[in-house]
Amino acid sequence: MLCALCVLCGCFPTSAQESAAPRVTRLAILQAEDRRAPTSRDLAIIRSGLRSGDDQTARIAVRALGRLERPALVADLLPSLRSALPEIRTEAANAVAQAAQGWRSDKPPAAAAVDAVFAPLAARLKIEAEPDVRAAICEALGRLPYVTPSQADAAERALVEAAGRAETVTDRLGIAKGLEAAARLQRTLRAPGSEAIALLERLAAPGGPDAAIGARVRRLALEALVTATAVTTNVLGAASRDPDPQVRRIAMRAAAPPAPGSTQAASPLPSDAVHSVLTLGRVDDSPMVRLEALRALRLRADPDACDAALASVGDRNIHVALSALDQLAPCGASPDAVAALEKAVTDLSDAASPRGWHRAAHALVALAAAAPERGAAALPQFTGSRVWQLRLYAARAAAALRDRAALERLAKDDDDNVGEAAVEGLHTLAGHDADAIYTADVARTGNQIVRAAALALVDTPNRDAAVPALDAALQRVIAEGRDNSHDARDAIVKALASLGADPQRKRPRASAGAGDAGAHGAAPADLNADDLRRLASPRARVTIRGVGAFEIALFTSQAPATVLRFARLAEAGYYNGLTFHRVVPNFVIQGGSPGANEFVGDASFMRDEVGTWPHVRGAVGISTRGHDTGDAQIFVDLVDNPRLDHAYTVFAQVLNGVDVVDQVLEGDVIESVTVLAGDR
């Protein structure tokens, strides 16, 4: 598998395979891209690669121009759609679509400007001979930022017509990706038409010529139908029995109503058909299906939801069991449910173990909602625990219980994650009556609690106390010079502005090499030829304490700056002893934060390197909180997550040990990350 991944990534040739000149040019292009090409000279360097006689250099240049996300550069990219090499044409289709994404962060483009991007892609699709290129064009057509319903309609027609000419599973995969992206991104313009819905139903159907290798096609087609609220009873029934567990998982999602706050329309599926599918999902062999079925039952307020959750508290998979405990929160009318929660809460015999606190923590928060008096009685043993995660969950339970005294104590906790949760709960409960606590907490060092406390001080009537504290906090985080304090800085600036103070003079300077990214710009990655050669086809082994190890292939060619940053940090021991602090079953696991939270990572930001590798199960990405704001926190996709494609960098793929990834719990410790360069 590793060799196949290296071929797909287009790994750098070694010095024995080529002369030095192309390597020098490639490095210059990568360095210009890494700076985000802020000057005409940088653009000239990248453009020169397009005219290079070296195929790999041209491909890197095409990718670099696309990643700049400047629609004005589409004209430079379009000629590469006619390259003699299919690899360059594939890269060009993706780059054109990526360059057009710049319109999403700017004012909407004129319709004619989008037409000028759509037309050459659609024309090329009709004459393209290579399936890989056709697939890339189909995906690109689906994700262009259209501004009129007629444009979205034209893109859909192009995809439907392409399906009539589809010859391979690669074609069908590209069409499914295009239709899924269109259904998700263009739904404010128009719903998919009847021909597209019929095509998606055919693509989602199990069996046929692609049964063994077309699971991703079926997943994407079903995702699109779910987004469009177009899943029929027949499609749902077939998907719930599909041989692929991820298709069955999506079927359980299709049976659920839209999440609260969603703009998606409610499903018209008959209740008896939905109930039958969810009953089947509850006993599925795959934990991801069982978990999704439980969620759907709860979202539907199904009469069986409490009984189903109660039966799943003892599930053999810990993630299903924890989810079941969470689902018991609305089940206070069931004595058996309350008894199960009390039993889990009082069983703290293994709570001091790094992997033994989760059941009690989840049960406490659920018990606080299900039986507040009993939750309140159990709370003290958690607020005083030596395990900070138990105190964190205690803060969440205290918020549900509206226990101000407990929240005030926990807001002063030595652990900033506990303090953050308590401040957020306290702000909801007490508002500005607790301003003295928020004012004290902005002086702390953790970005997460500084952010929470500053947001709690927005519009405070206690201006005289708040402004000096906020000023001092802003000066401190600016002096520290850490890119990843930007959430805390922004919160402080917001609070000061709400109080009539002038935070503008205190704004931090842009990071070096940030280009037009402002204060959130990414620092240069110090790319060099020696490291790129050394990491031409590397792997890395991630060992989780008490769980096992998984091995990943690093995509040096697709994401060189990211791989180099990750490899250097790993070789320096940066990740050793850090944790996976965020575990969202059926989504991702995330880790690599020195503060075990979203807001504390490596000091300087890294730029995005979005590419063609999708966010499939086992893909390894970089967590961000905005464009070019990666701080070396990593995540692993637990399922296919197409909504993350082209938005979050993928720099690796799990080669083996995905079962270890599935076992990771919140707080599990990264024992080590070992880079295995070359063939070791």
Beta strands, then each sheet from edge to edge (+ up, - down):
strand 1: 539-544
strand 2: 548-554
strand 3: 579-580
strand 4: 582-584
strand 5: 588-591
strand 6: 619-622
strand 7: 634-637
strand 8: 650-656
strand 9: 668-676
sheet 1: 3+ 9- 1+ 2- 8+ 6- 7+ 5- 4+
end
